[in-house]
Amino acid sequence: QAFALLEAVTSLDASEVDDAYVSFGLDGCARRLEADLAEVFALCVDNNFALPHGVETRLRRDQFDTIARTLGWRSDEARLPFKYEDFG
């Protein structure tokens, strides 16, 4: 079990993990979505999102998209005609 845990931790690509999360906390989410922090926090609780650092928690991109859609915003993927690919 220890080897499996060590393998899982060392095989993660730090840039992929960082890309999976938005670069701001709930306060930044609220500002970008033009909503109150309390409303964004309540939506996180309603959707059972884990908030281990409270309002400083960085949401996963799919969680942010869920909040944005709930508030009436279109996802970035619906607006962009293409996606960047990883050529590395």
PyMOL commands that set and color helices and strands:
alter all, ss='L'
color gray80, all
select helices_A, chain A and resi 2-10+14-19+26-32+37-46+54-56+61-70+76-79
alter helices_A, ss='H'
color red, helices_A
deselect
rebuild
show_as cartoon
